[in-house]
Amino acid sequence: MTVDISVRPSVAERRARAAVAVLFLTNGALFANLLPRYPQIKGDLGMGNAVYGLAVAAFPTGAMVAGPAAGALVRRFGSARVAVVGTLLTGVGVLAAGLAGSVPLFAAALFLAGAMDALTDVAQNAHGLRVQRRYGRSIINSFHAIWSIGAVTGGVMAAGAMALHLTRGVHLTISAAVFAVAACVALRFCLPGPDVEAEVGSGEAEPVHRAGPSRRTAYVLAALVLIATAGTLVEDAGNSWAALYLSDSLHASAALAATGYIALVGAQFIGRIIGDRLVDRFGQRTVARTGGLIAAAGMGLALAVPTLPGTVLGFAAAGFGVATLVPAAMDEADALPGLKPGSGLTIVSWLMRLGFLVSPPVVGLVADTAGLRVGLLVIPLAGVLTVLLSGVLQARRR
């Protein structure tokens, strides 16, 4: 397929891109407003570590339960509407979790928030890929970069609210209201019409005819799930273990220990900002394969020769290397032949969340048995897995 990237997007298409960016920003910010409040909630509800762990697991559990319904909802109501309604209900769930007066209510609210977050995730990516097809070039990575900005924004909002001694109810009500308004305004500028369309340079829509799924489609879809999961494994390793490894194993101070996570997410953000240009020039396959090599070599060397500066750089290499994996897998899955519109994207988005569920206990079990340094081998192994499976991704577009 030849993609004409010389055609300039229309005003409506540029507005739609901005609208999708707003949806990604709100999705990243909503839950990030709640996370810094977790210690307060844990103390107020008198939860021990075991109960707390089970309670917060309700969020990914809700996502796993609701995720399979996303594709059908997008086909029925449209990706933009599902994304916005999901955003509104995610805000409700986050607010309810902050106000919960008991552990069961807290877990139930997180379950709702996780379920709505899963629907929003699929819907906003579906609409983003629809806008990308109108553009005729890769823009999906920029949306994920903006999600990262949203997550940082939410964390800063929470820190500011706590510094101002705002109650959780006031803080999370403001957060839910602000981002609800933003999402509703964004809906006005999303692309109109059905999501099932074959969009070309002229912007005319024609129905997409798909044959039944083949064995190759099933194989490619499984490979895409593993590629996306590799990205989530690395991201979760940075979230859950980077600071602990630097402080306990390398004896870094608390301030220095935080630099591992900062390096990973910062490099991931940079990788997503420049990822679209790299994909357009070299193709998804080359970018993912090179990124896998960078992640495997960078973190592998850091674990083989453990030093504080080298480990921070290793986490940065890992974040940069996997920056485009989830967007690439979603992009490819959304275009697989033989599947109903939105089904491939839904499956990848749903199953890749297993990385967030499985990674912490597996790494923790290995760490208890052989040390956290061995447990963190999951990062270079994820890079190697990406290199092995990257052949299913697109080569360079003409």
C-alpha positions as CSV (number, residue, x, y, z in Angstrom):
1,M,0.0,0.0,0.0
2,T,1.3,3.4,-0.9
3,V,0.7,6.2,1.6
4,D,0.7,9.7,0.4
5,I,2.0,11.8,3.3
6,S,2.1,14.9,1.2
7,V,-1.7,15.5,1.6
8,R,-2.2,18.1,4.4
9,P,-4.9,17.2,6.9
10,S,-8.1,19.2,6.9
11,V,-9.1,21.6,9.7
12,A,-11.6,19.0,10.9
13,E,-8.9,16.3,11.0
14,R,-6.5,18.5,12.9
15,R,-9.3,19.3,15.4
16,A,-10.0,15.6,15.7
17,R,-6.4,14.9,16.5
18,A,-6.4,17.6,19.2
19,A,-9.6,16.1,20.6
20,V,-8.1,12.6,20.8
21,A,-5.1,14.1,22.5
22,V,-7.4,15.6,25.2
23,L,-9.0,12.2,25.7
24,F,-5.6,10.6,26.3
25,L,-4.6,13.4,28.6
26,T,-7.7,13.0,30.7
27,N,-7.3,9.2,30.8
28,G,-3.8,9.5,32.1
29,A,-4.6,12.2,34.7
30,L,-7.8,10.8,36.3
31,F,-6.3,7.8,38.0
32,A,-3.0,9.5,38.7
33,N,-4.9,11.9,40.9
34,L,-5.9,9.0,43.1
35,L,-2.6,7.1,43.4
36,P,-0.8,9.5,45.7
37,R,-3.8,9.3,48.0
38,Y,-3.4,5.5,48.5
39,P,-1.3,5.7,51.7
40,Q,-4.0,8.0,53.3
41,I,-6.8,5.7,52.3
42,K,-4.9,2.6,53.5
43,G,-4.4,4.2,56.9
44,D,-8.0,5.6,57.2
45,L,-9.5,2.2,56.4
46,G,-7.1,0.3,58.6
47,M,-5.9,-2.0,55.9
48,G,-3.0,-4.4,56.4
49,N,-0.6,-5.0,53.5
50,A,-2.4,-8.2,52.4
51,V,-5.9,-6.6,52.4
52,Y,-4.5,-3.5,50.7
53,G,-2.9,-5.6,48.0
54,L,-6.2,-7.4,47.3
55,A,-8.2,-4.2,47.4
56,V,-6.1,-2.3,44.8
57,A,-6.0,-5.4,42.6
58,A,-9.7,-4.7,42.0
59,F,-8.7,-2.0,39.4
60,P,-6.9,-4.4,37.0
61,T,-9.5,-7.0,37.7
62,G,-12.3,-4.7,36.6
63,A,-10.3,-3.9,33.5
64,M,-9.9,-7.6,32.7
65,V,-13.7,-8.3,33.2
66,A,-14.9,-5.3,31.1
67,G,-12.2,-5.3,28.5
68,P,-13.7,-7.9,26.1
69,A,-16.9,-5.8,25.7
70,A,-15.1,-2.8,24.4
71,G,-15.1,-3.8,20.7
72,A,-18.8,-4.4,20.6
73,L,-19.5,-1.1,22.4
74,V,-17.3,0.8,20.0
75,R,-19.1,-0.8,17.0
76,R,-22.5,-0.1,18.5
77,F,-22.1,3.5,19.8
78,G,-18.9,4.8,18.2
79,S,-15.4,5.1,19.6
80,A,-15.7,8.8,20.5
81,R,-18.8,8.4,22.6
82,V,-17.6,5.3,24.4
83,A,-14.3,7.0,25.2
84,V,-16.1,10.1,26.7
85,V,-18.7,8.1,28.6
86,G,-15.9,5.8,29.9
87,T,-13.9,8.9,31.0
88,L,-16.9,10.3,32.9
89,L,-17.5,7.0,34.7
90,T,-13.8,6.5,35.4
91,G,-14.0,9.9,37.2
92,V,-17.0,8.6,39.2
93,G,-15.1,5.5,40.2
94,V,-12.0,7.4,41.2
95,L,-14.1,9.8,43.3
96,A,-16.0,7.0,44.9
97,A,-12.7,5.2,45.8
98,G,-11.4,8.4,47.5
99,L,-14.6,8.7,49.5
100,A,-15.1,5.0,50.4
101,G,-15.8,4.4,54.1
102,S,-15.1,0.7,54.0
103,V,-12.7,-1.7,52.3
104,P,-15.5,-3.4,50.2
105,L,-16.7,0.0,48.9
106,F,-13.1,1.0,48.1
107,A,-12.5,-2.2,46.1
108,A,-15.9,-1.9,44.4
109,A,-15.1,1.7,43.3
110,L,-11.7,0.6,42.0
111,F,-13.4,-2.2,40.1
112,L,-15.7,0.3,38.4
113,A,-12.8,2.7,37.7
114,G,-10.7,-0.2,36.2
115,A,-13.6,-1.4,34.1
116,M,-14.4,2.0,32.7
117,D,-10.7,2.7,32.1
118,A,-10.4,-0.4,30.0
119,L,-13.3,0.7,27.8
120,T,-11.9,4.2,27.5
121,D,-8.5,2.8,26.6
122,V,-9.8,0.8,23.6
123,A,-12.2,3.5,22.4
124,Q,-9.6,6.4,22.5
125,N,-7.1,4.2,20.7
126,A,-9.7,3.2,18.1
127,H,-10.5,6.8,17.4
128,G,-6.9,7.8,17.4
129,L,-6.1,5.1,14.8
130,R,-9.1,6.4,12.8
131,V,-7.6,9.9,12.8
132,Q,-4.2,8.4,11.9
133,R,-5.7,6.8,8.8
134,R,-7.0,10.2,7.8
135,Y,-3.6,11.7,8.3
136,G,-1.9,8.9,6.2
137,R,1.1,8.8,8.6
138,S,1.9,7.6,12.1
139,I,0.6,9.8,14.9
140,I,-0.5,7.1,17.5
141,N,2.7,7.4,19.5
142,S,2.2,11.1,20.1
143,F,-1.2,10.2,21.8
144,H,0.6,7.8,24.1
145,A,3.2,10.5,24.9
146,I,0.3,12.8,25.8
147,W,-1.1,10.1,28.1
148,S,2.2,10.2,30.0
149,I,1.9,14.0,30.3
150,G,-1.6,13.4,31.7
151,A,-0.3,11.0,34.3
152,V,2.4,13.5,35.4
153,T,-0.3,16.2,35.5
154,G,-2.5,14.1,37.7
155,G,0.3,13.3,40.1
156,V,1.2,17.0,40.4
157,M,-2.4,17.9,41.0
158,A,-2.6,15.3,43.8
159,A,0.6,16.6,45.4
160,G,-0.7,20.2,45.2
161,A,-4.0,19.2,46.7
162,M,-2.3,17.5,49.6
163,A,0.1,20.4,50.1
164,L,-3.0,22.7,50.3
165,H,-4.6,20.2,52.7
166,L,-7.6,19.7,50.5
167,T,-9.8,16.8,51.5
168,R,-9.9,13.8,49.2
169,G,-13.5,14.6,48.4
170,V,-12.8,18.2,47.3
171,H,-9.7,17.3,45.4
172,L,-11.1,14.3,43.5
173,T,-14.4,16.2,42.8
174,I,-12.4,19.0,41.2
175,S,-10.4,16.5,39.2
176,A,-13.4,14.6,38.0
177,A,-15.3,17.8,37.0
178,V,-12.3,19.4,35.2
179,F,-11.6,16.3,33.1
180,A,-15.3,15.5,32.5
181,V,-15.7,19.0,31.0
182,A,-12.5,18.5,28.9
183,A,-13.8,15.2,27.6
184,C,-17.2,16.5,26.7
185,V,-15.7,19.5,24.8
186,A,-13.4,17.1,23.0
187,L,-16.3,15.0,21.9
188,R,-17.6,17.9,19.8
189,F,-14.4,17.9,17.7
190,C,-14.0,14.1,17.2
191,L,-14.6,12.6,13.7
192,P,-18.3,12.2,12.9
193,G,-19.9,9.1,11.3
194,P,-19.3,5.4,11.8
195,D,-16.0,3.9,12.9
196,V,-16.2,1.2,10.2
197,E,-14.7,2.9,7.2
198,A,-11.8,2.7,4.7
199,E,-10.5,6.3,4.9
200,V,-8.3,7.5,2.0
201,G,-6.8,10.9,1.2
202,S,-10.1,12.3,0.0
203,G,-11.7,11.5,3.3
204,E,-14.5,9.5,1.6
205,A,-15.7,6.4,3.5
206,E,-16.4,3.1,2.0
207,P,-17.4,-0.1,3.9
208,V,-14.7,-2.5,4.9
209,H,-15.2,-6.1,3.8
210,R,-13.2,-8.6,5.8
211,A,-12.8,-12.3,5.1
212,G,-12.9,-14.8,7.9
213,P,-9.9,-15.1,10.3
214,S,-7.1,-17.3,9.1
215,R,-4.4,-19.2,11.0
216,R,-1.9,-16.5,10.2
217,T,-4.3,-13.9,11.6
218,A,-4.5,-15.8,14.9
219,Y,-0.7,-16.2,15.0
220,V,-0.1,-12.5,14.3
221,L,-2.6,-11.5,16.9
222,A,-1.0,-13.7,19.5
223,A,2.4,-12.3,18.6
224,L,1.0,-8.7,18.9
225,V,-0.4,-9.5,22.4
226,L,3.1,-10.7,23.4
227,I,4.8,-7.6,22.0
228,A,2.4,-5.3,23.9
229,T,2.8,-7.4,27.0
230,A,6.6,-7.0,26.7
231,G,6.0,-3.3,26.8
232,T,3.8,-3.5,29.9
233,L,6.3,-5.8,31.7
234,V,9.1,-3.3,31.3
235,E,6.8,-0.4,32.4
236,D,5.6,-2.3,35.5
237,A,9.2,-3.2,36.4
238,G,10.0,0.5,36.5
239,N,6.9,1.3,38.5
240,S,7.2,-1.5,41.0
241,W,10.9,-2.3,41.4
242,A,13.2,0.4,40.1
243,A,13.4,2.4,43.3
244,L,13.5,-0.7,45.5
245,Y,16.4,-2.2,43.5
246,L,18.4,1.0,43.6
247,S,17.9,1.5,47.3
248,D,18.2,-2.0,48.6
249,S,20.6,-3.7,46.2
250,L,22.8,-0.7,45.2
251,H,22.4,1.3,48.5
252,A,21.2,4.5,46.9
253,S,19.6,7.2,48.9
254,A,15.8,7.7,48.6
255,A,16.3,10.7,46.3
256,L,18.7,8.8,44.0
257,A,16.6,5.7,44.1
258,A,13.7,7.6,42.5
259,T,15.9,8.4,39.5
260,G,15.5,4.8,38.1
261,Y,11.7,5.2,37.6
262,I,12.1,8.8,36.4
263,A,14.7,7.7,33.9
264,L,12.5,4.9,32.5
265,V,9.3,7.0,32.1
266,G,11.2,10.1,30.9
267,A,13.0,8.0,28.2
268,Q,9.7,6.3,27.3
269,F,8.1,9.7,26.8
270,I,11.0,10.9,24.6
271,G,10.7,7.6,22.6
272,R,7.0,8.2,22.0
273,I,7.5,11.9,21.0
274,I,9.9,10.9,18.3
275,G,8.4,7.5,17.6
276,D,6.0,8.6,14.9
277,R,8.8,10.0,12.8
278,L,10.9,6.9,13.2
279,V,8.0,4.7,12.3
280,D,7.2,6.7,9.2
281,R,10.9,6.6,8.1
282,F,11.9,3.0,9.1
283,G,8.6,1.1,9.7
284,Q,7.2,-0.4,12.8
285,R,9.2,-3.6,12.4
286,T,12.6,-1.9,12.4
287,V,11.7,0.5,15.2
288,A,10.4,-2.3,17.5
289,R,13.3,-4.6,16.7
290,T,15.9,-1.9,17.4
291,G,14.1,-0.9,20.5
292,G,14.1,-4.4,21.8
293,L,17.8,-4.6,21.3
294,I,18.3,-1.4,23.1
295,A,16.2,-2.5,26.1
296,A,17.8,-6.0,26.2
297,A,21.4,-4.7,25.8
298,G,21.0,-1.6,28.1
299,M,19.3,-3.3,31.0
300,G,21.2,-6.6,30.5
301,L,24.6,-4.7,30.8
302,A,23.3,-2.8,33.8
303,L,22.4,-6.0,35.6
304,A,25.6,-7.8,34.6
305,V,27.8,-4.9,35.9
306,P,25.7,-3.3,38.6
307,T,26.6,0.3,39.3
308,L,24.3,3.2,40.2
309,P,24.8,5.3,37.1
310,G,24.8,2.3,34.8
311,T,21.6,1.0,36.3
312,V,19.8,4.4,35.9
313,L,21.0,4.4,32.3
314,G,19.8,0.8,31.9
315,F,16.3,1.8,33.0
316,A,16.4,4.7,30.6
317,A,17.4,2.4,27.8
318,A,14.6,0.0,28.7
319,G,12.0,2.8,28.7
320,F,13.2,4.2,25.4
321,G,13.4,0.8,23.8
322,V,9.8,-0.2,24.5
323,A,8.2,3.2,24.0
324,T,6.5,2.3,20.7
325,L,5.6,-1.3,21.4
326,V,2.0,-0.9,22.8
327,P,1.0,1.7,20.1
328,A,2.6,-0.5,17.4
329,A,0.7,-3.6,18.5
330,M,-2.6,-1.8,18.7
331,D,-2.1,-0.2,15.3
332,E,-1.3,-3.6,13.7
333,A,-4.1,-5.4,15.5
334,D,-6.7,-2.9,14.4
335,A,-5.9,-3.6,10.8
336,L,-5.8,-7.4,10.9
337,P,-7.9,-9.1,8.2
338,G,-10.7,-11.4,9.1
339,L,-11.7,-9.8,12.4
340,K,-14.7,-7.6,13.2
341,P,-13.7,-3.9,13.4
342,G,-12.2,-3.1,16.8
343,S,-11.8,-6.8,17.8
344,G,-8.1,-7.0,17.3
345,L,-7.5,-3.8,19.2
346,T,-9.8,-5.0,22.0
347,I,-8.0,-8.3,22.4
348,V,-4.5,-6.7,22.5
349,S,-5.6,-4.0,24.9
350,W,-7.3,-6.6,27.1
351,L,-4.7,-9.3,27.3
352,M,-1.7,-7.0,27.6
353,R,-3.0,-6.0,31.0
354,L,-2.0,-9.5,32.1
355,G,1.5,-8.0,32.2
356,F,0.5,-5.7,35.0
357,L,-1.3,-8.5,36.9
358,V,1.4,-11.2,36.5
359,S,4.6,-9.2,36.6
360,P,4.6,-8.1,40.3
361,P,4.1,-11.5,41.9
362,V,6.4,-13.3,39.4
363,V,9.3,-10.8,39.9
364,G,8.6,-10.8,43.7
365,L,8.7,-14.6,43.8
366,V,12.0,-14.7,41.9
367,A,13.4,-11.9,44.0
368,D,12.6,-13.8,47.2
369,T,14.3,-16.9,45.8
370,A,17.3,-15.6,43.9
371,G,17.4,-11.8,44.5
372,L,15.8,-8.8,42.8
373,R,18.7,-8.5,40.4
374,V,17.7,-11.9,38.9
375,G,14.0,-10.9,39.0
376,L,14.7,-7.8,36.9
377,L,16.0,-10.1,34.1
378,V,12.4,-9.8,33.0
379,I,13.3,-6.5,31.3
380,P,16.1,-7.8,29.0
381,L,14.0,-10.9,28.3
382,A,11.1,-8.7,27.2
383,G,13.5,-7.0,24.9
384,V,14.7,-10.3,23.4
385,L,11.0,-11.4,23.0
386,T,10.3,-8.2,21.1
387,V,13.2,-8.8,18.7
388,L,12.0,-12.4,18.0
389,L,8.4,-11.4,17.3
390,S,8.9,-8.1,15.6
391,G,8.7,-9.7,12.2
392,V,4.9,-9.6,12.4
393,L,4.9,-5.8,12.4
394,Q,4.8,-3.6,9.3
395,A,7.9,-3.0,7.3
396,R,8.7,0.5,6.1
397,R,5.8,2.2,4.2
398,R,6.4,3.7,0.8
